[in-house]
Amino acid sequence: MKKTLFALPMLALAVLVLCVTASAQDSDKDKDKDKDKLGPYKLLTTVATSKELVGFDISWVDSEAGRYYLANRGTGTTPATPNITVIDTRHNKLLYEIPLPEAGNGVVAIHGAGDEDEEDGPGTLVVGGAPNPPVYPQSLAMFIDLAHPFAPPINVSTGGNHRADELAYDPKDHIILIANDQDTPAPFITFISTKNSPHVVGKIVYDGTSGNPKSTGGIEQPVWDGKTKRFYLAIPSTAANPQGEVDEIDPVTMKITRVFPTDCGPAGLALIPGQRLMTSCGDVLEIATGKVLLRVAGVGGDEIWFNPGDERVYFGGGLDRISVPVVNALPPYNLITTLTVGLIAVAPAPNHTTHSVAADSELNRVFVPVSHEGVKVYTDDQDNGEGHDK
């Protein structure tokens, strides 16, 4: 009898555990379903810049700090006034514009750039610039101390005769990878150490020599993967892979370790859950094998952004430069919706276009700069952009 009495509570406990586990699994499934049901998106506001927004490039959100940064080239003004446009993502308002010595392209906000005291501070903004002769005849990587944003930046020359463009940061080794995508005689990437004072530590030239690929279509968006401790870099086309490739790069040896052929000429690139990559033309690649698993139809763009807050990928510009396709970053990687953010105007009126996007993962607000309008802020209309329950 004692054994029977002991067995009954254990059986009850086992049933309880199974019920709780099943309930948790059902809850997880419901959450995944909810992510697909979020929407429709709505426009919260349009944040105007101090002068009409005409020429711009890449944008970046530091979700913890609640800041959006846009590389604003300042074109359309006389003289041109290149700057970083800074927006408060919690209140959707323009804070200030940081002047630049060169027109900005790629931008990334980093923390702990070789200085332990900086981990909890506002961080550093790194911006790729285009030559601005005669004072700055070469392309620069500009390091802005966000604790003193209007102080002169630390400028590191990449040695390029065209723009230093998109970039990514390795926080483990304190390395910036930045691409000169249009340089002659060949495009190249530069590795910059942020330890002590920023300085160049190496390059990879995409000229087909020294075992490196020969780029025939520039160099596009890089991302850092903390799990593999590698950079991944989108190349739209090479001599060996006319439909493009994604290169895996070791930041310590500064060597290309693997090449993943793609199917559609990638520009934007995002690291998504499950150790996979998604390109702006829709390829989903498995990092472990380097294989293209599938292609998402109906997408396109330049910069793309993975938002961990809603586990979606946003495509800046779409196929028509006036839209933002939104894709599930989890299987089946379906196209959820496409936001129309700009317009094709009747001549001589200018088109309102974009190719840039970034999202605040804390509030799940999506920031889209649109020429001749400003920076549009979207939310999925579930909670007025106040953030989702997690």
Secondary structure, 3 states (H helix, E strand, C coil): CHHHHHHHHHHHHHHHHHHHHHHHHHHHHHHHHHHHHCCCCEEEEEECCCCCCCCEEEEEEECCCCEEEEEECCCCCCCCCCEEEEEECCCCEEEEEEECCCCEEEEEEECCCCCHHHCCCCCEEEEEECCECCCECCCEEEEEECCCCCCCCEEEECCCCCCCCCEEEECCCCEEEEEECCCCCCCEEEEEECCCCCEEEEEEECECCCCCCEECCCCCCEEEECCCCEEEEEECCECCCCCCEEEEEECCCCEEEEEEECCCCCCCEEEECCCEEEECCCEEEECCCCEEEEECCCCCEEEEEEECCCCEEEEEECCCCCEEEEEECCCCCCEEEEEECCECCCCCCCCECCCCCEEECCCCEEEEEECCCEEEEEECCCCCCCCCCC
